[in-house]
């Protein structure tokens, strides 16, 4: 069995585990007929669920674990659990048994274990979390979404490189455009870190795809395909966007249930509203990726259902099948030379 089509699964992580996890794998198995899964967790709970899925028969290797990392467990405590489903799944990537790992469990534990066990790719200083979000012009990639509060210009350039490759693989864009999130689009806006990162990106191999600075409203407008920022700002922007989508849904429900004429309006607009609901369905955007590690690591939302988890599996398999890390390594070689040249440009600005 080739490692290139094997995904390790933490089956005990998430609000609805393990039932939603196995049901999600069942959906994903039909979409990815070549995929195989290493499933880690409590055998007494998982074996009956796997036996009930025709699609998963012969495609799963169940590995029993005796410990589970709970959602509220501190990462320092989770690090000490050697036989947890999450730890064993990540260890299988390190051992070369699987090309990637997916979990809907404790985010802090996943980040800590992945960084300590798998470590970053050569040439990457800090990993970043990336995900897709809806915009007026199609899906947009955002990173970093919470990993890095402390950062420098080099980190932002690395995020841009990883985001560009991610957009090519996941969104299928041959030359995705990139923007640095800032408080204004003018050249003089932002701090020194942003200005230095912008100068480096303009001098880089992906300089022709660099749009420049973008503002918060540009995310929903789809001004660029990849929005690059630090983890603190990115996480705030992500949560704000999620809240706005929820608000829109709540307001629509109120409007179309306000009275008999409103209900008639709903019936007339039902087809269009269904398309809107499908476009804004958060399950469609489930699956954040920890970029820059030695292995594919995907975080599913803890409260998602089977369909949402299946989408996160889609993201993981896309990264594995398209050999994401090799593409990053190739880009880093070209980027390194460009950054050395760009340092001269940065110094001239200083």
N, C-alpha and C positions, 0 to 999 in steps of 0.2 A: 504494500500500500504506500503510495507516494505521500510524503509529508505535505506537499504543496496543496493538497485538497482536504486537509484535516483541520478541524476547528475544535479547540478545547472549550467545554461548556461548564460554567459554574451553575449547576442546576438547582442549588439551594438558595441563591441570592435573589432578592426581590420580594415585593409585597404579596405576590400571588404564586410564589414558587412552592413546589416544583411543577404544579399542574400547568400554569401558563407557559413555563419554559419548554416543557415537552410538547405542548400543543403548538407552540411557535416553531419548534424544530420540525414538527410534522408538516407545517405549511412550507417551511423553507426547503425541506427535502424534495418537494415537488419542483420547486424553482431551480434547485441546484442538484441535478441528478448525479453528478460526480462527487458531491461532497460527502465526507465522512465525519463523524463526531465522536470525540472522547467526552463522555458524560460523567461528571464528578458529583457525588452526593450520597445521600442515605439510600442504600440499595433496597431496603424494605419498602420505601416509598416510591422509588424510581422504577424498579423492575416491573410492577404491574402497569404503570403508565406506558412504558416502552413496549411492553407486550401487546398493548392495545392499539398500537400504531402500525399499520401494514407498511407504510412508507419508510418507517425507520428500522424495520427488521433487516438485520444483516448489515446495517450501516452505522451502528452505534456500539462503542466499547464502553461498558459501564464500569466505572471505578468507584468502589465503595470508600467513603470517607466518614470518619467518626466525629468530626467537629464542624460547626457552622458559625460563620461570622454574621452576627446580627446587624441590623441596620443602624443601631445606635452605638455600636462598639467603637471605641477609640482605635485609631490605626496602630498605636503603640501596643495595644493588647492583641489586636489581630495579627501583628507580626510574630507573636509568640506561638500562635496556633499552627503547628506544622502539618496537621492532618485535616485542615479545613478544605472544603470543596474549592474555594477560591485559590488558596495557596497551591494545592495540588494541580489545579488547572494551569496556573502560571508556570509552575515547575515543569509541566509537560512541554511547554514551549521552549524553556531553557534546555531541556534534555533533547530537543529535536524531534519529539514525537508528534508535535502539532506546529502549524505555522502561525496560529493565532489563538486568542482567547476572548471569550465574551462573557459578561456578567451583568446582571441587573441588580447586583447587591450593593453593599456599602461602598460609596464612591471614594471616601478617604482611604479605606483599606486597599481598594483596587489601585489607586494612584501610588500609595506607599510601596505595596508589594511589587508592582510592575517596575517602578524605578529602581528598587533595591535588587530584585532578582534578575530582571532582564537588562537593566542599564541602558544608557542611550547609545545610539549609533555613533560610530566614529565621525567626528566633525560636527556633531550636534551638541551644543552646550546644555540646552534645556528642552525637554519635551513640551509639546503644546496639545491642548484639547481642541479638536475641530468638530463642527457639525454643520448641517445644512439648515436653512430657514427659507420660508417663502418670501418672494418679492414680486413687484409688479411686472417684472420681466422674466420670471422663472426663479429657480432655486439659487440661493447665494450661499457661499461657504464663509463661515466665521471662525476665527481663531486669534488668540487663545481665549478660552472660555472659563478660565478659573485656576489654571495650574501655576501661573507665574505672576506674582504681585511685584516682585523685584526683578528687573529686567534692564537690558541695555540695547543699544542700536543693533549690535550683532544678533541678539536674540530675535528682534523684529524682522531682520533680513532672513534669518533661518525660518521663522514662521511663514514668511511670504513664499519662500521656496517650497516648503512642505505643503502649504495651502494650494500653490499652483499645481503641484503634482496630484494632490487630492482631488482638485476640481476636474482635472483631465480624466482621472479614473472614475470617480463617482458621478460627475455630471456629464461626462463625455464631451467636454469642450476642448478643441484642439489648441487654442491659445487664450486661456481665461485672462480677463483683465483683473488687476489688483489695485487696492487702495489702502492707504494708512488712515485709520480712524483718528480724527483730530477735532479740535473745537472750531475749525474753519477751513475752508478750502484754499485760502490764499497762501502764498509761499512763506510768508513770515510768521504764520501761525504755529502754535505748539512750542514745546520745549526743545532743548538741544538734542535730546535722544531722538525725537521724531525727525528733526531736521537732518541729523546724521544718517538715520536709517533711510530717509528719502534719497539723500545723495548717493548712498551705497546702492540702493535699488536701481537708480537711474544708470549707474555704471555697471550693473550686473548683466548676466546673460538674459535675464527676463526684463531688462529695462524697457524694451519696446512694449511690454504689456502693462507697465506701471502707469496707472492713471494719475496718481498723485494723492493729495489728501481728500478724504471724504468725511462727511458729517453724519450724525445719527440718522437723519431722515433719508440719507442715501442708501441705507441698508434695505428699507422697505421699498424704495424706489427702484432698486436693482441697478444703480449707477455702475457698479463693478461686480464682477463675479466672485471675488475673494476680498473679504474685509479683514485686515490685519490689525491687531491691537494687543495690549497687554491683558493679563488674566483678570485683573480687577475690573477694568473698564468693560471687557468683553462679557464677563459674567453679569454685570449690571445691565448691559444692553440686551443680553439674551433673556434675562428674567423680565425685563420691561416688555420685550416683544411678546413673550409668552402671556403676560398679563393682559396686554392689549388684545391679543387674539381671543382670549377667554371673555374679555369685555364685549367684543364685537358679537360673539356667539350669544352671550346673555341678552344683549340689547335686541338682537334679532328675534329671539324667543319671546321677549316681552312685547315687541311690536306686533308680531303675528298672532299673539294670543290676547290682544287687548279688547277684542270684541268680534261680533259676527262678520262685519265687513273686513276686518283684518284677517280673519280666517279664510274668507273667500279670496283675499289677495294672496294668501299663502298658497292656496290651491292653484291659482293661476301662475304663480312664480315657483312652484315646487321643483320643476326641472332645473332651473337656474340655481336655486338654493342648494339642491343636492350637489351640483358641480362645485359650488362654493365650499360646501361642507367638506367635500372630498379634498379640495385643494388645501384647505386650512387644517385638515385632520392632523393633530400632533403625532399620531402613530406613524404617519408617512415620513416624518423627520426624525424618528427615533433612531438612536445609534450614534453616539459621539465617539470619536476615535482619538486615542492618545498617540500622537504622531512623534516620531523621532526615537522610538525604542527598538530594541533588537527583537522584533516580533510584532505582529498585529494585535492591538489591544482595543477592544470595543466595549463601551459602557452603554448599556440599555437603561432607559428610565425605570426606576424601581417599581413604579405603579402601573406600568403598561400591561396590556393584555397579550394574548397569543399573536394577534396580527402585528402589534407594535414590535414584539420581540422578533418576529419573523423578518421585519424590515431591518432590524439591527443586524440580524444574521446576513441579510443581503449585503449590507455595507461591509461586514467583515469578509465575506467571500469575494466581493469585488476587489478588496485590498489584497487578499491572498492570491487570487487568480491572476491579477495584473502585476504581481511582484512589486508591490509599492516600495518596499525598502531598497530594492536594487535601483529603482528609478531615483530615489532620494540620493543614494550614494553617487550615482552618475552626475546628478545635478550639483552635488557638493564639490566635486572635483573642479567643475567649471566655475562654480561660484567662488571658490577659494582664490583662484587667480584674479578674478574680478574684484574681490574684496581687498586684496593687496594693493591693487591699483587705485581702488576707491579711497583707501586710507590717505593717499596723497591729496585727494580732493577734499576729504574731511578736514585734514590739517590746514589746508588753505583757507577753509571757512573759519577755522579757529583763530 
